[in-house]
């Protein structure tokens, strides 16, 4: 006997009901699947020939959890809810087995936890990642998991959101049996064994929490750690409170409190921001005129020109993905230094237990050093990572044009220069694209993909696919119709840095600006960031712009710092001073004297500046420039701009990005503040973007 609908299949085998979830791609627990599960469970409960039941997905996926597209929509409330299904699972009168293949995440693991027994494939992953979208496991996860595994471990799983393998779950007792061979056959055999033993249902909700210690001490310390390590995020704190309830009060009372907390969290800006990031990350590679079936070029080998910090990191990124790469430098000393840095990076990763020695050796073996650009002749992809100067890069591309094989993709890692001008010195501009990695390139997930006027669609499609292969999130900056100096990220950063410098001119100290930025949630303040990157990099860019445009204006206090040979951490002094071997920024009276002298030079009396003004000027400078970039078509979506800042610039994930944050404040309010700044010091740099004015008047959002 079997039946099928669009969400599940139901069959009975030898007295065991098999309920198979068939809701691709990840068996998301939307209202259709929830209703179908409930119907199937009721059918199995009411059939006297059925002695036990199994809920199964596929070998690749049990369930990925709730369908978050339903959140804050009417579909979310269509009964039965997942907690309704879980309650029925608790009450199910016969042994109920979850057969877990691939992964059981979020609501998927909660569905499995509400079963009486669990069988899993060896490679299955089990997790409750709700915290990563600003939520808590609302369908009983905060109550059931601490009743199976030790409370400290359950708390770590939920506050980190990181999954554990089935083998570890077996050690905890979260998994009863690791399947040997076919998952369904193993689950049926297990269910038959339960029936034969007469064990019957075993409800997790009836077990005591696995905790031995002082409640107040344990949970107060957990909250203190969460406030420090996950500051600004309410979800970890609420998870801890829910687990405390699991230890101290009855299941139903604790679960009611968890429902209340999850309903509160789902409406917070932080959760909406994290969900915005979740969806935004999955949208970046969708380009309307470059469909998924666009032909792609094979990238089996690569070459990187330049073995500096950036080139070495790019080579590591390629080798980490199994792509053989030739690393090319002009001088042996520079090449040796680059290879040594690569080895040191890998050794550090091995020492932290994140990589085996064997894997390290395998990856290093994929990197071949060379001292002649002709070594790139067989590469399918060549990435240039040399000094950020147009004449230098053009000379490299002239040479590449002569030696690279036909069909090779020629990419530049430029962060600001016109890719069209670089492509113009070749006879194959359709093969040229910008691939702007972020430092350290082997770590940072953002890859800014710069589409030139003549970049081939297949080259763009290949670059987007390559980004995924090497673990990057690509964001397309389209300069096919007009140049955008700095593309998306660095163009916006220039406005941000400009405001930070004007704030210092007006009376704030670098330390005050940095503290306001980090207190708000940014990973690093602008002055600490500048010192870390090296102040000479931005100084060189400014000098280029001064030469190209005599009208180019920039706060010269930054030039005064550089003119004093203060170039950041590498020289031991920049906006701050640094002790040898220590990267901690320390206040420096010499820098303060330079700033004070500059204020006198321009006739400016310092004033007191609030933390709120600092944050608004920094963040709204990003939002306003982002609006111009969006209107010009450089970025396809507001969410692409947000992902750029979330992935590449240390913007706090729970703030959702500069465009989302402006939306959350209300564009009318943002516009009002910008108009206030427009009337203040250096107000000429605060002209509101036309798109911001338009959307504010219409009551709309950037991300609508």
Wavefront OBJ file of the C-alpha trace (Angstrom):
o trace
v 0.000 0.000 0.000
v 1.409 3.377 -0.941
v 0.163 6.892 -1.531
v 1.837 10.024 -2.851
v 1.237 13.759 -2.746
v 3.463 16.670 -3.704
v 5.273 16.734 -0.345
v 5.507 13.125 0.916
v 5.220 9.512 -0.128
v 3.528 6.995 2.183
v 4.081 3.258 2.031
v 3.810 0.283 4.398
v 6.467 -2.442 4.405
v 6.096 -5.488 6.649
v 4.030 -3.579 9.178
v 6.218 -0.458 9.152
v 4.936 2.821 7.714
v 7.565 4.636 5.652
v 6.912 8.376 5.338
v 9.287 9.830 2.743
v 9.645 13.585 2.500
v 9.763 14.648 -1.168
v 9.928 18.424 -1.066
v 13.059 19.498 -2.979
v 15.615 20.866 -2.761
v 16.115 20.406 1.005
v 12.750 19.198 2.346
v 12.095 22.624 3.788
v 9.352 22.383 6.382
v 6.894 24.737 4.731
v 3.177 24.476 5.296
v 2.636 21.845 2.575
v 5.217 19.450 3.981
v 4.091 20.028 7.561
v 0.493 19.232 6.671
v 1.475 16.178 4.668
v 3.634 14.851 7.523
v 0.768 15.256 9.960
v -1.652 13.462 7.638
v 0.783 10.582 7.138
v 1.462 10.236 10.874
v -2.268 10.121 11.578
v -2.736 7.489 8.889
v 0.005 5.346 10.418
v -1.363 5.814 13.932
v -4.836 4.743 12.869
v -3.769 1.657 10.905
v -3.813 -1.443 13.172
v -1.473 -3.284 10.784
v 1.244 -0.652 11.279
v 3.516 -1.437 14.240
v 6.074 1.385 13.806
v 6.779 4.319 11.497
v 9.833 5.850 9.848
v 10.285 9.448 8.654
v 12.968 9.654 5.971
v 14.224 12.102 3.354
v 16.945 11.067 0.945
v 20.518 9.879 1.326
v 21.618 13.488 0.702
v 19.066 15.320 2.811
v 16.721 14.594 5.698
v 15.535 18.172 6.094
v 17.134 21.592 5.975
v 14.579 22.980 8.419
v 12.018 25.734 8.235
v 11.315 27.483 4.955
v 12.552 30.921 5.979
v 10.852 32.481 2.953
v 7.637 32.030 4.959
v 8.842 34.119 7.912
v 6.822 37.314 8.401
v 4.285 36.026 5.828
v 0.757 34.562 6.234
v 2.028 31.107 5.132
v 4.037 30.829 8.345
v 0.841 30.572 10.357
v -0.961 27.990 8.216
v -1.569 24.968 10.486
v -0.194 22.641 11.449
v 2.903 24.441 12.712
v 6.094 22.447 13.185
v 5.521 22.471 16.973
v 2.047 21.010 16.282
v 3.686 18.194 14.317
v 6.235 17.693 17.095
v 3.500 17.400 19.730
v 1.782 14.753 17.632
v 5.116 12.935 17.291
v 5.384 12.917 21.093
v 1.888 11.437 21.296
v 2.414 8.943 18.477
v 1.436 5.579 19.994
v 3.973 3.444 18.118
v 7.766 3.565 17.794
v 8.709 6.460 15.502
v 12.134 6.457 13.852
v 13.936 9.284 12.043
v 16.192 8.002 9.237
v 18.727 10.790 8.666
v 20.707 11.075 5.462
v 22.921 13.994 4.454
v 21.877 16.582 6.989
v 19.203 17.377 9.540
v 19.417 21.083 10.287
v 17.266 23.468 12.267
v 13.652 22.348 12.155
v 14.886 19.206 10.417
v 16.821 18.170 13.524
v 13.899 19.243 15.708
v 11.688 16.929 13.641
v 14.190 14.124 14.272
v 14.442 14.971 17.988
v 10.674 14.627 18.333
v 10.922 11.091 16.925
v 11.481 8.337 19.461
v 14.644 6.952 17.826
v 17.200 8.110 15.261
v 19.220 6.227 12.637
v 21.748 8.116 10.503
v 24.211 7.620 7.696
v 27.854 7.918 8.799
v 28.431 11.253 7.032
v 25.199 12.887 8.176
v 25.432 16.346 9.758
v 23.232 17.395 12.666
v 22.778 21.006 13.675
v 20.595 23.795 14.986
v 21.905 26.850 13.069
v 18.993 29.215 13.822
v 21.298 31.631 15.652
v 22.905 32.425 12.287
v 19.670 34.051 11.168
v 19.030 35.701 14.526
v 16.590 33.107 15.834
v 16.464 30.200 18.275
v 15.317 26.617 17.685
v 11.630 27.291 18.311
v 10.162 23.835 17.710
v 11.514 22.195 20.820
v 15.214 22.131 20.008
v 16.176 24.191 23.051
v 14.277 21.734 25.243
v 14.919 18.351 23.649
v 18.618 18.634 22.755
v 19.759 19.281 26.372
v 17.832 16.174 27.394
v 19.943 13.985 25.086
v 23.400 15.557 25.150
v 25.139 17.420 28.004
v 23.775 20.913 28.507
v 27.147 22.604 27.872
v 27.492 20.806 24.540
v 23.888 21.476 23.574
v 24.395 25.150 24.358
v 27.582 25.263 22.280
v 25.781 23.691 19.315
v 22.936 26.178 19.463
v 24.854 29.391 20.196
v 27.465 28.663 17.505
v 25.012 27.154 15.020
v 27.711 24.699 13.931
v 26.676 21.110 13.101
v 28.201 17.911 14.439
v 28.791 14.652 12.505
v 26.611 11.613 13.074
v 29.507 9.735 14.722
v 29.716 12.404 17.426
v 25.928 12.283 17.771
v 26.203 8.532 18.339
v 28.594 9.124 21.236
v 26.110 11.507 22.810
v 23.164 9.173 22.315
v 21.585 11.646 19.910
v 21.871 8.928 17.253
v 20.904 5.358 18.180
v 22.472 3.560 15.233
v 24.818 4.478 12.376
v 23.372 2.902 9.229
v 25.403 0.148 7.622
v 24.665 0.362 3.914
v 21.244 1.481 2.694
v 19.620 4.001 5.043
v 16.031 2.838 4.674
v 16.906 -0.836 5.053
v 18.916 -0.038 8.184
v 16.038 2.003 9.607
v 13.526 -0.782 8.904
v 15.802 -3.346 10.543
v 16.200 -1.064 13.559
v 12.433 -0.504 13.818
v 11.814 -4.247 13.635
v 14.300 -4.723 16.463
v 12.483 -2.154 18.588
v 9.162 -3.916 17.930
v 10.648 -7.331 18.757
v 12.111 -6.028 22.023
v 8.785 -4.500 23.052
v 10.454 -1.159 23.862
v 7.712 1.021 22.393
v 7.919 4.820 22.114
v 10.680 6.751 23.945
v 9.823 10.413 24.264
v 12.769 12.791 24.546
v 10.581 15.332 26.318
v 10.239 12.965 29.290
v 14.011 12.758 29.890
v 15.718 15.037 32.439
v 18.186 17.661 31.204
v 21.792 16.438 31.305
v 23.201 18.968 33.756
v 25.303 18.702 36.874
v 26.463 21.960 38.399
v 25.394 25.274 39.877
v 22.649 26.721 37.683
v 23.255 30.402 38.417
v 27.029 30.230 37.984
v 26.897 28.221 34.763
v 24.252 30.254 32.974
v 25.461 33.664 34.181
v 28.925 32.853 32.832
v 27.392 31.672 29.550
v 25.484 34.948 29.174
v 28.614 36.979 29.941
v 30.561 35.101 27.238
v 27.782 35.565 24.690
v 27.581 39.292 25.374
v 31.304 39.572 24.768
v 31.711 37.201 21.826
v 28.376 37.814 20.073
v 27.712 41.393 21.085
v 24.743 43.159 19.655
v 22.918 39.904 18.958
v 19.893 39.018 21.089
v 19.452 35.427 19.867
v 22.371 33.814 21.780
v 21.135 35.312 25.048
v 17.608 34.048 24.433
v 18.937 30.561 23.597
v 20.804 30.478 26.906
v 17.642 31.496 28.773
v 15.698 28.733 27.014
v 18.268 26.106 27.976
v 18.204 27.362 31.544
v 14.454 26.775 31.446
v 15.103 23.231 30.199
v 17.116 22.623 33.358
v 14.855 24.372 35.854
v 11.176 24.186 34.840
v 8.803 21.611 33.273
v 8.983 20.920 29.534
v 5.642 22.456 28.520
v 6.201 25.626 30.516
v 9.724 26.001 29.114
v 8.537 25.360 25.569
v 5.811 28.001 25.888
v 8.514 30.474 26.949
v 10.625 29.459 23.948
v 7.671 30.118 21.610
v 7.343 33.605 23.096
v 11.040 34.283 22.618
v 11.137 33.091 19.017
v 8.102 35.238 18.143
v 9.954 38.213 19.575
v 13.196 37.435 17.752
v 11.613 36.936 14.337
v 10.547 40.597 14.366
v 13.893 42.041 15.435
v 16.006 44.081 13.046
v 18.905 41.748 13.795
v 17.063 38.634 12.610
v 15.691 40.387 9.551
v 19.216 41.588 8.770
v 20.692 38.096 9.023
v 17.927 36.639 6.857
v 18.541 39.428 4.355
v 22.180 38.354 4.284
v 21.186 34.689 3.856
v 19.116 35.425 0.758
v 21.405 38.175 -0.538
v 24.396 35.848 -0.610
v 22.443 33.442 -2.811
v 21.435 36.188 -5.259
v 24.812 37.685 -6.131
v 25.660 35.282 -8.960
v 22.283 35.720 -10.690
v 22.906 38.068 -13.621
v 19.870 38.651 -15.893
v 21.733 38.561 -19.218
v 24.023 35.702 -18.150
v 21.695 32.744 -17.522
v 22.799 29.620 -15.662
v 23.215 27.680 -18.912
v 25.747 30.160 -20.339
v 28.729 28.104 -21.640
v 31.709 28.164 -19.279
v 35.408 27.705 -19.935
v 37.345 24.924 -18.231
v 39.700 26.160 -15.539
v 42.082 23.275 -14.933
v 45.264 25.292 -14.384
v 46.013 28.840 -13.295
v 48.864 31.304 -12.966
v 49.268 34.252 -10.607
v 51.557 37.169 -11.488
v 53.040 38.628 -8.308
v 53.988 36.737 -5.146
v 53.286 39.486 -2.645
v 50.725 39.254 0.139
v 47.801 39.397 -2.284
v 49.295 37.160 -4.969
v 50.310 34.544 -2.425
v 46.828 34.531 -0.905
v 45.232 34.157 -4.345
v 47.556 31.239 -5.145
v 46.527 29.600 -1.860
v 42.843 30.072 -2.682
v 43.308 28.273 -5.989
v 45.458 25.494 -4.528
v 42.965 24.998 -1.687
v 40.367 24.182 -4.354
v 42.700 21.685 -6.047
v 43.672 23.936 -8.963
v 47.379 23.736 -9.923
v 48.812 27.249 -9.985
v 52.065 28.743 -11.240
v 53.247 31.622 -9.036
v 55.356 34.076 -11.048
v 57.709 36.797 -9.821
v 60.446 38.728 -11.575
v 63.117 38.352 -8.851
v 64.183 35.256 -6.938
v 64.202 37.108 -3.609
v 60.587 38.217 -3.995
v 59.540 34.739 -5.108
v 61.281 33.069 -2.154
v 59.664 35.529 0.245
v 56.234 34.850 -1.235
v 56.640 31.068 -1.021
v 57.897 31.367 2.552
v 54.821 33.380 3.520
v 52.554 30.789 1.913
v 54.256 28.019 3.855
v 53.993 30.001 7.108
v 50.262 30.525 6.521
v 49.720 26.810 5.980
v 51.851 25.868 9.002
v 49.766 28.211 11.164
v 46.564 26.573 9.924
v 47.951 23.103 10.668
v 49.013 24.197 14.161
v 45.451 25.279 14.875
v 44.099 21.872 13.852
v 42.201 23.205 10.851
v 44.337 21.385 8.294
v 46.310 18.141 8.296
v 49.995 18.024 7.441
v 49.173 15.758 4.497
v 46.682 18.289 3.110
v 49.193 21.090 3.589
v 51.822 19.169 1.636
v 49.288 18.381 -1.077
v 48.331 22.034 -1.483
v 51.878 23.368 -1.475
v 52.740 20.799 -4.149
v 50.101 22.408 -6.393
v 51.986 25.749 -6.356
v 54.836 25.896 -8.874
v 57.247 28.857 -8.660
v 58.529 30.607 -11.783
v 60.605 33.676 -12.714
v 59.369 34.246 -16.263
v 55.917 35.411 -17.344
v 56.174 32.869 -20.163
v 55.416 30.234 -17.495
v 51.778 31.366 -17.774
v 51.515 30.161 -21.381
v 49.578 26.969 -20.575
v 47.260 28.400 -17.875
v 43.506 28.503 -18.388
v 43.315 31.482 -16.021
v 45.943 34.130 -15.294
v 45.431 36.549 -12.391
v 47.631 39.629 -12.216
v 48.373 40.867 -8.671
v 51.115 43.463 -9.135
v 51.516 47.043 -7.920
v 48.337 49.160 -8.144
v 49.427 51.461 -10.962
v 47.936 51.617 -14.431
v 51.205 51.661 -16.395
v 52.536 48.673 -14.427
v 49.400 46.625 -14.962
v 49.120 47.524 -18.642
v 52.695 46.386 -19.231
v 51.915 43.031 -17.579
v 48.849 42.596 -19.789
v 50.791 43.408 -22.946
v 53.180 40.601 -22.059
v 50.334 38.239 -21.113
v 48.604 38.956 -24.406
v 51.725 37.733 -26.165
v 52.288 34.544 -24.153
v 48.895 33.331 -22.860
v 47.164 30.639 -24.877
v 44.009 31.431 -26.890
v 40.914 31.192 -24.691
v 42.755 31.875 -21.439
v 40.972 34.248 -19.077
v 43.148 37.231 -18.155
v 42.123 38.716 -14.829
v 43.365 41.761 -12.953
v 43.202 42.033 -9.175
v 42.976 45.828 -9.329
v 40.955 47.437 -6.566
v 40.408 50.827 -8.224
v 41.758 51.022 -11.779
v 39.724 50.964 -14.984
v 39.595 47.362 -16.234
v 38.601 48.668 -19.681
v 41.906 50.531 -20.008
v 43.788 47.406 -18.958
v 41.850 45.283 -21.467
v 42.496 47.843 -24.222
v 46.210 47.030 -24.403
v 45.389 43.433 -25.400
v 44.061 41.993 -28.645
v 41.524 39.966 -26.647
v 39.485 42.360 -24.440
v 36.626 39.828 -24.297
v 38.929 37.578 -22.255
v 39.732 40.271 -19.676
v 37.899 40.649 -16.362
v 38.557 42.075 -12.919
v 38.826 39.619 -10.031
v 39.337 41.803 -6.973
v 40.253 39.616 -4.013
v 40.258 40.972 -0.471
v 43.157 40.598 1.924
v 43.995 38.084 3.211
v 42.845 36.517 -0.058
v 43.003 32.962 1.251
v 40.608 33.870 4.075
v 38.236 36.641 2.971
v 35.100 35.345 1.258
v 34.285 38.341 -0.946
v 35.350 38.403 -4.598
v 34.445 41.570 -6.507
v 33.996 40.495 -10.138
v 34.471 43.514 -12.396
v 32.688 43.302 -15.741
v 34.302 45.422 -18.412
v 32.714 46.862 -21.535
v 33.962 43.965 -23.673
v 34.132 41.159 -21.105
v 32.611 38.036 -22.659
v 29.511 36.560 -21.040
v 31.221 33.182 -20.904
v 34.155 34.800 -19.093
v 31.795 36.327 -16.558
v 29.893 33.049 -16.109
v 33.174 31.157 -15.686
v 34.419 33.653 -13.117
v 31.218 33.345 -11.081
v 31.500 29.549 -11.149
v 35.175 29.752 -10.183
v 34.294 31.947 -7.209
v 31.991 29.250 -5.905
v 34.606 26.556 -6.472
v 37.232 28.409 -4.439
v 34.778 29.239 -1.645
v 34.193 32.899 -2.442
v 31.006 34.942 -2.659
v 31.111 36.871 -5.961
v 29.581 40.321 -6.355
v 29.517 41.759 -9.877
v 30.583 45.365 -10.356
v 29.486 46.330 -13.866
v 31.638 49.040 -15.463
v 30.593 48.103 -18.997
v 28.804 51.421 -19.472
v 30.645 53.741 -17.100
v 33.726 53.575 -14.913
v 33.355 53.546 -11.137
v 36.645 54.395 -9.440
v 36.912 51.792 -6.686
v 34.052 49.774 -8.242
v 31.578 49.119 -5.383
v 33.401 48.520 -2.120
v 36.355 50.871 -2.343
v 34.340 53.632 -3.962
v 32.046 53.612 -0.938
v 34.998 53.214 1.416
v 36.489 56.449 0.104
v 33.396 58.329 1.324
v 33.562 56.511 4.657
v 37.255 57.301 5.135
v 36.691 60.885 4.054
v 34.118 61.340 6.813
v 36.385 59.730 9.391
v 39.078 62.279 8.494
v 36.679 65.214 8.564
v 35.555 64.062 12.007
v 39.197 64.218 13.151
v 39.636 67.635 11.567
v 36.592 68.850 13.478
v 37.721 67.612 16.873
v 37.370 63.853 17.292
v 40.461 61.755 17.939
v 41.249 58.673 15.812
v 40.720 56.530 18.917
v 37.289 58.101 19.537
v 36.183 57.445 15.965
v 37.487 53.874 16.058
v 35.777 53.181 19.391
v 32.432 54.500 18.150
v 32.721 52.315 15.044
v 33.611 49.126 16.927
v 31.084 49.753 19.700
v 28.444 49.918 16.958
v 29.645 46.576 15.658
v 32.176 47.220 12.899
v 35.049 44.756 13.035
v 37.624 47.543 13.050
v 37.640 51.316 13.127
v 38.801 53.281 10.061
v 42.112 54.413 11.571
v 43.104 50.996 12.916
v 42.155 49.562 9.516
v 44.277 52.137 7.700
v 47.308 51.395 9.846
v 46.894 47.665 9.292
v 46.536 47.967 5.491
v 49.374 50.484 5.180
v 48.711 54.200 4.791
v 50.980 54.428 1.744
v 48.462 52.451 -0.357
v 45.702 55.052 -0.065
v 48.314 57.833 -0.220
v 49.536 56.554 -3.601
v 45.934 56.486 -4.861
v 45.387 60.057 -3.647
v 48.584 61.264 -5.319
v 47.408 59.670 -8.572
v 44.087 61.466 -8.260
v 45.755 64.789 -7.393
v 47.819 64.441 -10.590
v 44.867 63.448 -12.757
v 42.518 66.093 -11.381
v 43.857 69.303 -9.811
v 40.367 69.890 -8.388
v 40.408 66.609 -6.436
v 39.951 67.499 -2.791
v 40.632 65.255 0.198
v 41.235 65.902 3.902
v 44.972 66.642 3.889
v 45.429 65.590 7.514
v 45.944 62.069 6.098
v 48.738 63.364 3.857
v 50.399 65.080 6.821
v 50.537 61.767 8.692
v 52.115 60.016 5.675
v 54.537 62.888 5.031
v 55.902 62.263 8.531
v 56.863 58.730 7.383
v 54.050 57.280 9.479
v 52.744 54.531 7.192
v 51.038 52.251 9.711
v 51.954 49.036 11.455
v 54.770 48.216 9.034
v 56.670 51.348 10.115
v 55.681 51.084 13.764
v 53.639 54.262 13.595
v 50.700 55.681 11.701
v 47.590 57.106 13.326
v 48.808 55.149 16.356
v 52.153 53.778 17.482
v 53.053 50.094 17.757
v 55.505 48.237 19.965
v 57.810 45.780 18.155
v 56.039 42.467 17.601
v 52.713 43.842 18.855
v 49.850 44.990 16.635
v 47.896 46.676 19.420
v 47.353 50.351 18.493
v 48.621 52.728 21.164
v 47.909 56.472 21.428
v 50.791 58.564 20.150
v 51.394 62.199 21.164
v 53.353 62.706 17.929
v 50.294 61.853 15.818
v 48.116 64.016 18.042
v 50.526 66.926 17.537
v 50.364 66.503 13.733
v 46.557 66.564 13.878
v 46.536 69.597 16.160
v 48.966 71.475 13.920
v 46.828 70.703 10.881
v 43.719 72.077 12.588
v 45.613 75.322 13.195
v 46.843 75.275 9.594
v 43.272 75.297 8.269
v 41.975 77.577 11.039
v 39.611 75.080 12.632
v 38.721 75.117 16.333
v 37.988 71.563 17.581
v 34.508 70.794 18.907
v 32.961 67.956 20.905
v 31.447 65.242 18.701
v 29.032 62.563 19.922
v 29.323 58.849 19.239
v 25.924 58.947 17.499
v 27.117 61.589 15.040
v 30.271 59.585 14.334
v 28.326 56.412 13.557
v 25.717 58.182 11.439
v 28.285 60.024 9.365
v 30.330 56.890 8.756
v 27.436 54.575 7.925
v 25.231 57.031 6.032
v 28.214 58.028 3.895
v 28.271 54.384 2.773
v 24.512 54.256 2.225
v 24.388 57.494 0.240
v 27.236 56.484 -2.081
v 25.709 53.015 -2.365
v 22.527 54.661 -3.645
v 24.509 56.357 -6.418
v 26.206 53.068 -7.342
v 22.819 51.347 -7.485
v 21.285 54.101 -9.588
v 24.237 54.035 -12.012
v 23.856 50.283 -12.502
v 27.342 49.497 -11.179
v 25.643 47.181 -8.681
v 22.654 45.151 -9.804
v 20.905 44.979 -6.430
v 21.029 46.805 -3.106
v 21.645 43.418 -1.504
v 24.804 43.040 -3.639
v 26.130 46.208 -2.025
v 25.210 44.875 1.406
v 26.952 41.557 0.755
v 30.054 43.436 -0.400
v 30.265 45.163 2.962
v 29.224 42.177 5.040
v 31.746 39.843 3.403
v 34.625 42.169 2.623
v 34.669 45.145 4.965
v 33.797 43.900 8.440
v 30.284 45.364 8.488
v 28.403 43.619 11.329
v 26.239 40.836 9.929
v 23.413 41.581 12.341
v 23.189 45.119 10.891
v 22.482 43.695 7.416
v 24.751 45.969 5.376
v 24.683 49.752 4.763
v 21.677 49.662 2.427
v 19.632 47.356 4.655
v 20.533 49.430 7.699
v 19.334 52.613 5.979
v 16.102 50.805 5.052
v 15.652 49.703 8.658
v 16.040 53.265 9.959
v 13.619 54.603 7.349
v 14.957 56.366 4.266
v 13.073 59.529 5.177
v 14.989 59.690 8.473
v 18.292 58.920 6.765
v 17.650 61.654 4.209
v 16.846 64.141 6.977
v 20.167 63.433 8.706
v 22.097 63.689 5.431
v 20.462 67.035 4.724
v 21.601 68.166 8.179
v 25.156 67.092 7.397
v 24.830 68.825 4.012
v 24.500 72.096 5.921
v 27.496 71.393 8.164
v 31.275 71.199 7.846
v 32.337 70.158 4.341
v 28.673 69.824 3.522
v 29.408 69.807 -0.203
v 30.267 66.122 0.199
v 26.819 65.348 1.570
v 24.616 65.995 -1.441
v 21.847 63.356 -1.155
v 21.825 60.716 -3.886
v 18.848 61.219 -6.244
v 17.707 57.626 -5.701
v 17.644 58.167 -1.933
v 15.551 61.316 -2.367
v 13.148 59.510 -4.705
v 12.663 56.417 -2.548
v 12.304 58.448 0.641
v 9.540 60.511 -0.977
v 7.763 57.339 -2.132
v 8.100 55.567 1.226
v 10.098 52.754 -0.396
v 13.318 50.925 0.398
v 16.593 50.221 -1.389
v 15.954 46.500 -0.874
v 12.370 46.478 -2.116
l 1 2 3 4 5 6 7 8 9 10 11 12 13 14 15 16 17 18 19 20 21 22 23 24 25 26 27 28 29 30 31 32 33 34 35 36 37 38 39 40 41 42 43 44 45 46 47 48 49 50 51 52 53 54 55 56 57 58 59 60 61 62 63 64 65 66 67 68 69 70 71 72 73 74 75 76 77 78 79 80 81 82 83 84 85 86 87 88 89 90 91 92 93 94 95 96 97 98 99 100 101 102 103 104 105 106 107 108 109 110 111 112 113 114 115 116 117 118 119 120 121 122 123 124 125 126 127 128 129 130 131 132 133 134 135 136 137 138 139 140 141 142 143 144 145 146 147 148 149 150 151 152 153 154 155 156 157 158 159 160 161 162 163 164 165 166 167 168 169 170 171 172 173 174 175 176 177 178 179 180 181 182 183 184 185 186 187 188 189 190 191 192 193 194 195 196 197 198 199 200 201 202 203 204 205 206 207 208 209 210 211 212 213 214 215 216 217 218 219 220 221 222 223 224 225 226 227 228 229 230 231 232 233 234 235 236 237 238 239 240 241 242 243 244 245 246 247 248 249 250 251 252 253 254 255 256 257 258 259 260 261 262 263 264 265 266 267 268 269 270 271 272 273 274 275 276 277 278 279 280 281 282 283 284 285 286 287 288 289 290 291 292 293 294 295 296 297 298 299 300 301 302 303 304 305 306 307 308 309 310 311 312 313 314 315 316 317 318 319 320 321 322 323 324 325 326 327 328 329 330 331 332 333 334 335 336 337 338 339 340 341 342 343 344 345 346 347 348 349 350 351 352 353 354 355 356 357 358 359 360 361 362 363 364 365 366 367 368 369 370 371 372 373 374 375 376 377 378 379 380 381 382 383 384 385 386 387 388 389 390 391 392 393 394 395 396 397 398 399 400 401 402 403 404 405 406 407 408 409 410 411 412 413 414 415 416 417 418 419 420 421 422 423 424 425 426 427 428 429 430 431 432 433 434 435 436 437 438 439 440 441 442 443 444 445 446 447 448 449 450 451 452 453 454 455 456 457 458 459 460 461 462 463 464 465 466 467 468 469 470 471 472 473 474 475 476 477 478 479 480 481 482 483 484 485 486 487 488 489 490 491 492 493 494 495 496 497 498 499 500 501 502 503 504 505 506 507 508 509 510 511 512 513 514 515 516 517 518 519 520 521 522 523 524 525 526 527 528 529 530 531 532 533 534 535 536 537 538 539 540 541 542 543 544 545 546 547 548 549 550 551 552 553 554 555 556 557 558 559 560 561 562 563 564 565 566 567 568 569 570 571 572 573 574 575 576 577 578 579 580 581 582 583 584 585 586 587 588 589 590 591 592 593 594 595 596 597 598 599 600 601 602 603 604 605 606 607 608 609 610 611 612 613 614 615 616 617 618 619 620 621 622 623 624 625 626 627 628 629 630 631 632 633 634 635 636 637 638 639 640 641 642 643 644 645 646 647 648 649 650 651 652 653 654 655 656 657 658 659 660 661 662 663 664 665 666 667 668 669 670 671 672 673 674 675 676 677 678 679 680 681 682 683 684 685 686 687 688 689 690 691 692 693 694 695 696 697 698 699 700 701 702 703 704
